[in-house]
């Protein structure tokens, strides 16, 4: 029966069948989640003859949706920070940077987060709970968080993954009156 309620098609006629599938409830947490659909149209010609049958198969892959958030902390967070707030020219102020990541569906292998430190920002240290996953490259002034495997439902059914590190900002006169970028990208 097509969506117009027609159960019989005359030669040359056509119709449309519409349907929807709610994928998340049944597939949450599964690796390589996909839906396989098979369409079969069959019937008997009016006035007799050989039965007709047509089939088509389609596979729909369910994509992940990764969420990433970051925050710069001074008075809270995993490190004791020092220095003037707001920052002052030629005086160092330290900040804690915290990354959080989640994943809705489908495990992701070799996941990495890379961020560039801002102008006049220096890497100080990784938090001990994140030290094995965080690396700093002084040549490119970048921090890389190697998540390895980001499992499905992290940040939803399971806690978000988190990594923290400490940086130092020593602003110059050219940064007076602007909010300096601590971490970007």
N, C-alpha and C positions, 0 to 999 in steps of 0.2 A: 504494500500500500504506500503510495507516495504521499508527500505532505499535503497534497490537495485532496486526499481521500480516494484517489482513483485506484482500482484494483486491476483494471484491464487497459492495455494500450493498443490502439489501432495502428496499422502500418504507418510509419512516418511520424507518429506522436512521440512525445517525450515527457519526462516528469522530473521532479526534484525530490530527493529524500534528504531531510536534514536531521542531524542528531548531535549530541554533545557528550563529552566524556570528562568526568571529573578525575583527573589523574593523581593529584597530590595525596588524597586520603589513602589510596591503595598502594602507592609506590614510594611513599616517604621512607627514607633510610636505605633504599636498595641501590646497589652499585649498578651503573650502566642502565638505568631505568628506561624502559621503552614500552610502547603500546603497539601491538601488532593487530591490524584490522584486516579482516577478510570480508569482501563484499561478494555475494553470490546472487545473481539474477537468473531465475529459471521460470519456465512456463511452457504451456502447450499451445501451439497455433490454433486459432479458431478454425473449425472445419477439418481438423485432423492434421496429421503430419508428424514429423519427428520432433520430440521435445527439444527446447532450446535452453542452453545454460551458458552463462558468461560469469567468470569470476576474476577478481582483482584483489591483490594483497598490497597493503601499505604498512610501513613501520614508522612510527612517530617516536623520535627520541626526546626524552624529557631533559631539559637543560637545568643546570645548577644556577643558583643566584647567590653569589658571594657578597657578603657585606663587610666593609672595612671601615673602622672608625679610629680616629686618633685624637689624643688630647694632650695638651701641655699643662703641667701642674707645677705649682710652686709650694703652697703651704700644705698640700695633701699629696698622697702618692707614696711610692715605695722608697724614696730617698729623702734625706734631710737636705733641703736646698738653702743656699745662702746668697747674699748680695742684695743690692737695693732693688726695690720695686716701687715705681717703675724703674727700669734700668737707667743707668747714668753713663755718659760718655767715659770710655777708658776704664770702667769698673765692671768686673765680671759678676754676672748673676747666673746661678744654676737653675735648671728646670728638669723635672721628670717628664719623659715622653712615654705615653702608654698607647700601644696599638691593641685593638680588639678585632677579631675576625670571626665570621660565621658563614655557614654554608647550608642552603636549604635542602639540596637533594643531589645525590650522585657523588660518590667519593672523587676527590681530585688528587692526582699524584703529582709530585714534584712542585708543590705550591710554594711560591716565594713572594715576599713583599719587599720592594726596594724603595727607599726614600732618600732624598738628597738633603743634606743639612744646609741651612741658609748662610748668608754672608756673615762673617765674623762669629760663626757658631762652631764650637769644637766638641768633639766626642769625648766623654769622660769615662763612662763605664756602663756595662750591661748589668741588669739586676741578676743576682745569682740564679733565680728560677728561670731566667731566659738566656743565660750566658752561652749555653751550648747551641742555641738556635740563632743568635745574633752575631753578625760580623760587621766590622767597620773597615772600609777601604779609605785610607787617608789620601790616596792619589786622586780619587774621584769625589771624596767627601760624602760618601754614601753609606747608608746602613742597610743591611740585607737581613731579613728575617726568613730563615729556611724552615718552613712549616712541614716539609716532607709530604705527608699525606694529610689532606684536609677532609675528614670524614663527613658524610651526610648528616644533617641534623645538628651539627655543631652550632651553638648559639640559639637553638630552638629546643629540642628535646634534651640536649646536652649543653653544658656551659660553653660560652665562647672561649676561643683560644686567646691568650693574652701574652704580650711581651712588653717589657719596660726597660728603658735605658735613661741615662742622665747626660745632659749636654750643658755647655756653658756659653753664654752670649756676652761678648764684650763689644758694645756698640761704639761706632765712630761718630764724629760730628755730622757726617752725611746722613745718619739714621735718626737724627733728632726730629721729633714731631711725627714720625711714622711708626706703624706697628711692624717691627721686623719679622720676617719669615724665619721660624725656627726649623721647621721640617716641611718639605714639599714633595710632590710627585707621588 
